[in-house]
Amino acid sequence: MLFRSREPPSKKQKTMPYTPPQMTNPAWKQEMLDGKMKIGCAINTSSTLCAEMCAAIGYDFLLVDQQHSAIDPEKLRHIITAAHAGGSKTIVRVGGAYDRVGIQQACDLGSDGVLIPCSRTAEDVKHAVSCAKYPVNGPGSEGGTRSVYLNLRPQFPGGFPGLIDYVMTRGNEETIIAAQIETKDALENIDAICAVPGLDIAFIGPGDLCTDMGLVREHGIPN
């Protein structure tokens, strides 16, 4: 039931326009470059209620784990929507640097960014960036191969009306790309990986990194 006040609206009242979360991503990335800490929460449940509740707690982002979960694209779409409703950005951990379908679906479904696991070389990361970037302009656009697949775009904030502007002027800047540094090779290639155009974050995975370096075999898993 809708109740409407009989009082005329004040001239001082202004309706705030809706701003899709992605449109604030460039400023969000700049805050990290300026040294502001961002705190996230990893989720691998398909529950949209849990996603919205975690977001509403105040986390800067939710790391939605598609790599180690049963979250399919349809569930992912609703999880992203719930996280945005709760006030958090979303970063989807996909299958890997060569998971073109997973990377592009996460971006097309409206995620703010993707996390690329098992990255070992700069070439791995370049391929992942190319899947997430349009070959038009901005960071990572050189060699970009992201497809403009119209049938998915109604799921995107703003739908069809914002498609052309997004592809041509905003998409590459607003998409957050993180590479998970969780292998010995990645650690040894860290400088080259961080120099890849379009990469925004080097995300350390300490458990897998220690395992790949042989430290778990030598010392065991710490309590």
DAHUPE-V191324 format. One record per helix or strand. SS is the DSSP state (@ for helix, = for strand). FROM is the first residue (numbers start at 1). TO is the last residue. If there is no record, write none. Layout:
# DAHUPE-V191324
<<SS/FROM/TO> <SS/FROM/TO>>
This chain:
# DAHUPE-V191324
<<@/21/33> <=/40/43> <@/48/57> <=/61/65> <@/73/86> <=/89/93> <@/100/108> <=/113/116> <@/122/132> <@/150/155> <@/159/174> <=/176/181> <@/184/188> <@/190/194> <=/201/204> <@/206/212> <@/215/219>>
